[in-house]
Amino acid sequence: MTLPDWRDALSDELDRASAVRTMTVAIASGKGGTGKTTLAVNLAMFLSTQGRNLRLLDCDVEEPNCR
């Protein structure tokens, strides 16, 4: 799946979920260095450009990177 296809698929899924008032997305892994923060930040940035109201919470106890 190419990047534009991925964006279209995500946008379509969010449109289908528009009747839902809230949606929670968790990005988790027990291993460090897997790109969780990068994925979370990029997803949040994309959703904000789509006009979505969101909150990003970094629950890493040792090194929260999202500020």
C-alpha positions, 0 to 999 in steps of 0.5 A: 500500500502506498502512502497516499493509499494509506492516507485515503484508507485512514481518512475513509475509516475516520469518516465511518467513525464520525458518528462516534464521539470519541475514539481511542488509539493506543500505540504500544510495545514492550520493546524500545526503539520500535518507532512508537513515538514517531508513529504517534506524533506523525499520526497526530499531525496527520489527524490534526491536518484533517481537522480532527480534535485530538490529544496525544499522551506519552505514557513512557515513565522513563523518557516521555518524548511528546511535549 
